[in-house]
Amino acid sequence: MYDLAMNINTNDLILQDRDLMVIDNAERVAQQIVIQLRFFYGEWFLDTSDGVPYFEYVLVKNPNLNHVRQVIREAIEKVPEVSKINYIKLNFDKVNRVLYVSYEVETEYGLITRKEVLGYGRG
């Protein structure tokens, strides 16, 4: 299975020699995890029941980090080729309104270890 490569910082598709770049294997799964983590609950008009419930559980005055970790875990588990989540670590920067999510997942392509920056702050 292939996917179009995306610049994670700008959310733009990546062009290489004026052609769309495609990715596969662990790189594709890692990109799909990032997309899933950035997908807000109710964001897509064709399926308003999908997405991460950020407004309900994360972007609240005093978020319960255990609950937030479970919400993030469920989002990552939705990515088809994730077979196991080894760990998820959260670091919530309240001042800058940024959530740092570090995780390691197992896939059929090997381990994926990443740190994502989620939020609207200056992180």
VEXKE-653836 format. One record per residue (C-alpha): residue number from 1; residue in three letters; chain; x, y negated, z negated. Coordinates in nm, 2 decimals, m for minus. Example, Ala and Ser with C-alpha at 12.3 -4.5 7.8 and 13.67 -1.06 7.14 Angstrom:
BEGIN
+-----+-----+---+--------+--------+--------+
:   k :   r : c :     c1 :     c2 :     c3 :
+-----+-----+---+--------+--------+--------+
:   1 : Ala : A :   1.23 :   0.45 :  m0.78 :
:   2 : Ser : A :   1.37 :   0.11 :  m0.71 :
+-----+-----+---+--------+--------+--------+
END
This chain:
BEGIN
+-----+-----+---+--------+--------+--------+
:   k :   r : c :     c1 :     c2 :     c3 :
+-----+-----+---+--------+--------+--------+
:   1 : Met : A :   0.00 :   0.00 :   0.00 :
:   2 : Tyr : A :   0.12 :  m0.35 :   0.08 :
:   3 : Asp : A :   0.04 :  m0.70 :  m0.03 :
:   4 : Leu : A :   0.12 :  m1.04 :   0.10 :
:   5 : Ala : A :   0.41 :  m1.20 :  m0.10 :
:   6 : Met : A :   0.32 :  m1.50 :  m0.31 :
:   7 : Asn : A :   0.54 :  m1.76 :  m0.46 :
:   8 : Ile : A :   0.44 :  m1.72 :  m0.83 :
:   9 : Asn : A :   0.53 :  m2.09 :  m0.91 :
:  10 : Thr : A :   0.33 :  m2.25 :  m0.64 :
:  11 : Asn : A :   0.07 :  m1.98 :  m0.56 :
:  12 : Asp : A :   0.16 :  m2.02 :  m0.19 :
:  13 : Leu : A :   0.22 :  m1.73 :   0.05 :
:  14 : Ile : A :   0.58 :  m1.68 :   0.14 :
:  15 : Leu : A :   0.69 :  m1.72 :   0.50 :
:  16 : Gln : A :   1.01 :  m1.56 :   0.63 :
:  17 : Asp : A :   1.11 :  m1.66 :   0.99 :
:  18 : Arg : A :   0.75 :  m1.80 :   1.04 :
:  19 : Asp : A :   0.60 :  m1.46 :   0.95 :
:  20 : Leu : A :   0.41 :  m1.37 :   0.63 :
:  21 : Met : A :   0.62 :  m1.16 :   0.40 :
:  22 : Val : A :   0.48 :  m0.84 :   0.27 :
:  23 : Ile : A :   0.58 :  m0.65 :  m0.05 :
:  24 : Asp : A :   0.54 :  m0.30 :  m0.18 :
:  25 : Asn : A :   0.61 :  m0.08 :  m0.47 :
:  26 : Ala : A :   0.70 :  m0.23 :  m0.81 :
:  27 : Glu : A :   0.73 :  m0.58 :  m0.67 :
:  28 : Arg : A :   0.37 :  m0.56 :  m0.55 :
:  29 : Val : A :   0.24 :  m0.42 :  m0.88 :
:  30 : Ala : A :   0.43 :  m0.70 :  m1.07 :
:  31 : Gln : A :   0.26 :  m0.96 :  m0.85 :
:  32 : Gln : A :  m0.08 :  m0.81 :  m0.90 :
:  33 : Ile : A :  m0.03 :  m0.82 :  m1.28 :
:  34 : Val : A :   0.05 :  m1.19 :  m1.26 :
:  35 : Ile : A :  m0.26 :  m1.25 :  m1.04 :
:  36 : Gln : A :  m0.47 :  m1.06 :  m1.28 :
:  37 : Leu : A :  m0.34 :  m1.25 :  m1.58 :
:  38 : Arg : A :  m0.41 :  m1.59 :  m1.41 :
:  39 : Phe : A :  m0.77 :  m1.49 :  m1.31 :
:  40 : Phe : A :  m1.02 :  m1.66 :  m1.53 :
:  41 : Tyr : A :  m1.34 :  m1.48 :  m1.63 :
:  42 : Gly : A :  m1.62 :  m1.59 :  m1.40 :
:  43 : Glu : A :  m1.39 :  m1.76 :  m1.16 :
:  44 : Trp : A :  m1.48 :  m1.57 :  m0.85 :
:  45 : Phe : A :  m1.83 :  m1.64 :  m0.73 :
:  46 : Leu : A :  m1.88 :  m1.29 :  m0.58 :
:  47 : Asp : A :  m1.81 :  m1.12 :  m0.91 :
:  48 : Thr : A :  m1.85 :  m1.34 :  m1.21 :
:  49 : Ser : A :  m1.80 :  m1.05 :  m1.45 :
:  50 : Asp : A :  m1.43 :  m1.01 :  m1.36 :
:  51 : Gly : A :  m1.13 :  m1.20 :  m1.50 :
:  52 : Val : A :  m0.96 :  m1.28 :  m1.83 :
:  53 : Pro : A :  m1.19 :  m1.45 :  m2.09 :
:  54 : Tyr : A :  m0.95 :  m1.73 :  m2.16 :
:  55 : Phe : A :  m1.22 :  m1.99 :  m2.25 :
:  56 : Glu : A :  m1.39 :  m1.74 :  m2.49 :
:  57 : Tyr : A :  m1.08 :  m1.60 :  m2.68 :
:  58 : Val : A :  m0.76 :  m1.77 :  m2.58 :
:  59 : Leu : A :  m0.82 :  m2.14 :  m2.52 :
:  60 : Val : A :  m0.99 :  m2.19 :  m2.86 :
:  61 : Lys : A :  m0.89 :  m2.39 :  m3.16 :
:  62 : Asn : A :  m0.74 :  m2.10 :  m3.37 :
:  63 : Pro : A :  m0.70 :  m1.80 :  m3.14 :
:  64 : Asn : A :  m0.68 :  m1.45 :  m3.30 :
:  65 : Leu : A :  m0.35 :  m1.33 :  m3.15 :
:  66 : Asn : A :  m0.44 :  m0.97 :  m3.20 :
:  67 : His : A :  m0.76 :  m1.02 :  m3.00 :
:  68 : Val : A :  m0.57 :  m1.22 :  m2.74 :
:  69 : Arg : A :  m0.31 :  m0.93 :  m2.71 :
:  70 : Gln : A :  m0.60 :  m0.69 :  m2.65 :
:  71 : Val : A :  m0.75 :  m0.91 :  m2.39 :
:  72 : Ile : A :  m0.41 :  m0.93 :  m2.21 :
:  73 : Arg : A :  m0.37 :  m0.55 :  m2.24 :
:  74 : Glu : A :  m0.71 :  m0.49 :  m2.08 :
:  75 : Ala : A :  m0.63 :  m0.73 :  m1.80 :
:  76 : Ile : A :  m0.30 :  m0.56 :  m1.72 :
:  77 : Glu : A :  m0.46 :  m0.21 :  m1.74 :
:  78 : Lys : A :  m0.70 :  m0.32 :  m1.46 :
:  79 : Val : A :  m0.41 :  m0.32 :  m1.22 :
:  80 : Pro : A :  m0.44 :   0.02 :  m1.04 :
:  81 : Glu : A :  m0.09 :   0.15 :  m1.05 :
:  82 : Val : A :  m0.01 :   0.06 :  m1.41 :
:  83 : Ser : A :   0.01 :   0.39 :  m1.59 :
:  84 : Lys : A :   0.13 :   0.28 :  m1.94 :
:  85 : Ile : A :   0.19 :  m0.04 :  m2.13 :
:  86 : Asn : A :   0.50 :   0.00 :  m2.35 :
:  87 : Tyr : A :   0.47 :  m0.34 :  m2.52 :
:  88 : Ile : A :   0.31 :  m0.68 :  m2.50 :
:  89 : Lys : A :   0.45 :  m0.97 :  m2.70 :
:  90 : Leu : A :   0.28 :  m1.31 :  m2.73 :
:  91 : Asn : A :   0.43 :  m1.64 :  m2.82 :
:  92 : Phe : A :   0.18 :  m1.92 :  m2.84 :
:  93 : Asp : A :   0.31 :  m2.27 :  m2.83 :
:  94 : Lys : A :   0.02 :  m2.47 :  m2.98 :
:  95 : Val : A :   0.19 :  m2.81 :  m2.93 :
:  96 : Asn : A :   0.24 :  m2.77 :  m2.55 :
:  97 : Arg : A :  m0.07 :  m2.54 :  m2.51 :
:  98 : Val : A :   0.13 :  m2.26 :  m2.34 :
:  99 : Leu : A :   0.11 :  m1.89 :  m2.40 :
: 100 : Tyr : A :   0.42 :  m1.68 :  m2.32 :
: 101 : Val : A :   0.34 :  m1.32 :  m2.25 :
: 102 : Ser : A :   0.63 :  m1.07 :  m2.24 :
: 103 : Tyr : A :   0.54 :  m0.72 :  m2.14 :
: 104 : Glu : A :   0.68 :  m0.39 :  m2.02 :
: 105 : Val : A :   0.47 :  m0.15 :  m1.81 :
: 106 : Glu : A :   0.53 :   0.18 :  m1.65 :
: 107 : Thr : A :   0.43 :   0.25 :  m1.29 :
: 108 : Glu : A :   0.50 :   0.53 :  m1.05 :
: 109 : Tyr : A :   0.77 :   0.30 :  m0.91 :
: 110 : Gly : A :   0.95 :   0.25 :  m1.24 :
: 111 : Leu : A :   0.94 :   0.00 :  m1.53 :
: 112 : Ile : A :   0.84 :  m0.36 :  m1.49 :
: 113 : Thr : A :   0.95 :  m0.60 :  m1.75 :
: 114 : Arg : A :   0.84 :  m0.96 :  m1.72 :
: 115 : Lys : A :   0.77 :  m1.28 :  m1.91 :
: 116 : Glu : A :   0.48 :  m1.49 :  m1.78 :
: 117 : Val : A :   0.40 :  m1.84 :  m1.88 :
: 118 : Leu : A :   0.02 :  m1.90 :  m1.90 :
: 119 : Gly : A :  m0.14 :  m2.23 :  m1.98 :
: 120 : Tyr : A :  m0.19 :  m2.59 :  m1.89 :
: 121 : Gly : A :   0.09 :  m2.74 :  m2.09 :
: 122 : Arg : A :   0.44 :  m2.84 :  m2.01 :
: 123 : Gly : A :   0.59 :  m2.49 :  m2.06 :
+-----+-----+---+--------+--------+--------+
END
